Amino acid sequence: MPKIRAATVAEHRQLQRAALLDAARLLLAEGGREALTFAALAARTGLARSSVYEYFRSRAAVVEELCAADLPLWTAEIEAGMAVCDNARGRLEAYIRGQLHLAADPRHLAVTAISEVELDDAARERIRAAHSGLVTLVVDALAELGHVNPRLAALLLQGVIDTASRQTERATPEEAVAIADAAVALALDGLAGGDRR
């Protein structure tokens, strides 16, 4: 009987933790980083504020766990967008546009802002390492396009995407489209913009 009770307590804690993460996602989407407070998490989940601290020691801990949970989902979303393309150029474009679409998500913007300010170096490095796994998605497409060092090309491309993402943060929807178009053009045609003279 004690084993059954222990499993029930563990399952309950797991469900509560998942509910807190869901609430954090909603708060970030609705109000950005300022909205993510333990008081707001408690209100959204029906927990006492002190109970939230039983699951997470800080707001940074919430963000780190959100990243651990959501980065694989975001990667899968980008991969799915690439999978429907029938050529390397299409996959490359889907890779870029997929990342820029996710970067414009209010949750992503808020998580990035909190990560830059509140996470310690070790946590930031873990998130960076998980995020850098994205580059593996595009290496084959770059090889197919004839890059002699597709891994290096993927890393350089990620720099372009990261810069475009930062530009998108303060852009209007129309500007965001133009930024994405420019990033795609740079990746596909280089700085010459297709002019090979």
Contacts in CASP RR format, 6 or more apart in sequence:
PFRMAT RR
TARGET T0000
AUTHOR 0000-0000-0000
METHOD contacts of the structure
MODEL  1
MPKIRAATVAEHRQLQRAALLDAARLLLAEGGREALTFAALAARTGLARS
SVYEYFRSRAAVVEELCAADLPLWTAEIEAGMAVCDNARGRLEAYIRGQL
HLAADPRHLAVTAISEVELDDAARERIRAAHSGLVTLVVDALAELGHVNP
RLAALLLQGVIDTASRQTERATPEEAVAIADAAVALALDGLAGGDRR
13 55 0 8 1.000
16 45 0 8 1.000
16 47 0 8 1.000
16 55 0 8 1.000
17 55 0 8 1.000
19 45 0 8 1.000
20 41 0 8 1.000
20 45 0 8 1.000
20 47 0 8 1.000
20 52 0 8 1.000
20 55 0 8 1.000
20 56 0 8 1.000
20 62 0 8 1.000
21 62 0 8 1.000
21 65 0 8 1.000
21 66 0 8 1.000
21 69 0 8 1.000
23 40 0 8 1.000
23 41 0 8 1.000
23 44 0 8 1.000
23 45 0 8 1.000
24 36 0 8 1.000
24 41 0 8 1.000
24 62 0 8 1.000
24 63 0 8 1.000
24 66 0 8 1.000
25 66 0 8 1.000
25 70 0 8 1.000
25 107 0 8 1.000
26 44 0 8 1.000
27 35 0 8 1.000
27 36 0 8 1.000
27 37 0 8 1.000
27 40 0 8 1.000
27 41 0 8 1.000
27 44 0 8 1.000
28 35 0 8 1.000
28 36 0 8 1.000
28 66 0 8 1.000
28 106 0 8 1.000
28 107 0 8 1.000
28 110 0 8 1.000
28 111 0 8 1.000
29 105 0 8 1.000
29 106 0 8 1.000
29 107 0 8 1.000
29 110 0 8 1.000
30 106 0 8 1.000
31 106 0 8 1.000
31 110 0 8 1.000
32 106 0 8 1.000
32 109 0 8 1.000
32 110 0 8 1.000
32 113 0 8 1.000
33 110 0 8 1.000
33 113 0 8 1.000
33 114 0 8 1.000
35 110 0 8 1.000
36 59 0 8 1.000
36 62 0 8 1.000
36 63 0 8 1.000
36 110 0 8 1.000
36 114 0 8 1.000
37 59 0 8 1.000
38 49 0 8 1.000
38 52 0 8 1.000
38 53 0 8 1.000
38 56 0 8 1.000
38 59 0 8 1.000
39 49 0 8 1.000
41 47 0 8 1.000
41 52 0 8 1.000
41 62 0 8 1.000
42 48 0 8 1.000
42 49 0 8 1.000
42 51 0 8 1.000
42 52 0 8 1.000
45 52 0 8 1.000
56 62 0 8 1.000
56 65 0 8 1.000
58 118 0 8 1.000
59 114 0 8 1.000
59 118 0 8 1.000
60 114 0 8 1.000
60 118 0 8 1.000
60 119 0 8 1.000
60 120 0 8 1.000
60 123 0 8 1.000
63 111 0 8 1.000
63 114 0 8 1.000
63 115 0 8 1.000
63 118 0 8 1.000
63 119 0 8 1.000
64 119 0 8 1.000
64 123 0 8 1.000
64 126 0 8 1.000
64 127 0 8 1.000
66 107 0 8 1.000
66 111 0 8 1.000
67 111 0 8 1.000
67 115 0 8 1.000
67 127 0 8 1.000
67 130 0 8 1.000
68 126 0 8 1.000
68 130 0 8 1.000
70 107 0 8 1.000
70 111 0 8 1.000
71 127 0 8 1.000
71 130 0 8 1.000
71 131 0 8 1.000
72 130 0 8 1.000
74 102 0 8 1.000
74 108 0 8 1.000
75 133 0 8 1.000
75 134 0 8 1.000
75 137 0 8 1.000
77 98 0 8 1.000
77 102 0 8 1.000
78 94 0 8 1.000
78 95 0 8 1.000
78 98 0 8 1.000
78 99 0 8 1.000
78 102 0 8 1.000
78 134 0 8 1.000
78 137 0 8 1.000
79 137 0 8 1.000
81 94 0 8 1.000
81 98 0 8 1.000
82 90 0 8 1.000
82 91 0 8 1.000
82 94 0 8 1.000
82 95 0 8 1.000
82 137 0 8 1.000
82 138 0 8 1.000
82 141 0 8 1.000
84 94 0 8 1.000
85 91 0 8 1.000
85 93 0 8 1.000
85 94 0 8 1.000
88 140 0 8 1.000
88 141 0 8 1.000
88 142 0 8 1.000
88 144 0 8 1.000
88 145 0 8 1.000
89 141 0 8 1.000
89 145 0 8 1.000
89 188 0 8 1.000
90 141 0 8 1.000
91 138 0 8 1.000
91 141 0 8 1.000
92 138 0 8 1.000
92 141 0 8 1.000
92 142 0 8 1.000
92 145 0 8 1.000
92 184 0 8 1.000
92 187 0 8 1.000
92 188 0 8 1.000
93 184 0 8 1.000
93 187 0 8 1.000
93 188 0 8 1.000
95 137 0 8 1.000
95 138 0 8 1.000
95 141 0 8 1.000
96 157 0 8 1.000
96 160 0 8 1.000
96 161 0 8 1.000
96 164 0 8 1.000
96 180 0 8 1.000
96 183 0 8 1.000
96 184 0 8 1.000
96 187 0 8 1.000
97 180 0 8 1.000
97 184 0 8 1.000
99 134 0 8 1.000
99 161 0 8 1.000
99 165 0 8 1.000
100 161 0 8 1.000
100 164 0 8 1.000
100 165 0 8 1.000
100 168 0 8 1.000
100 176 0 8 1.000
100 179 0 8 1.000
100 180 0 8 1.000
100 183 0 8 1.000
102 108 0 8 1.000
103 109 0 8 1.000
103 164 0 8 1.000
103 165 0 8 1.000
103 168 0 8 1.000
103 169 0 8 1.000
104 168 0 8 1.000
104 169 0 8 1.000
104 176 0 8 1.000
109 169 0 8 1.000
115 123 0 8 1.000
115 124 0 8 1.000
115 127 0 8 1.000
116 124 0 8 1.000
119 127 0 8 1.000
132 158 0 8 1.000
134 158 0 8 1.000
135 151 0 8 1.000
135 154 0 8 1.000
135 155 0 8 1.000
135 157 0 8 1.000
135 158 0 8 1.000
136 154 0 8 1.000
138 154 0 8 1.000
138 157 0 8 1.000
139 150 0 8 1.000
139 151 0 8 1.000
139 154 0 8 1.000
140 150 0 8 1.000
142 150 0 8 1.000
142 153 0 8 1.000
142 154 0 8 1.000
142 157 0 8 1.000
143 150 0 8 1.000
147 153 0 8 1.000
157 187 0 8 1.000
160 183 0 8 1.000
160 186 0 8 1.000
160 187 0 8 1.000
161 183 0 8 1.000
164 179 0 8 1.000
164 180 0 8 1.000
164 182 0 8 1.000
164 183 0 8 1.000
167 179 0 8 1.000
168 175 0 8 1.000
168 176 0 8 1.000
168 179 0 8 1.000
168 180 0 8 1.000
171 179 0 8 1.000
185 193 0 8 1.000
186 193 0 8 1.000
END
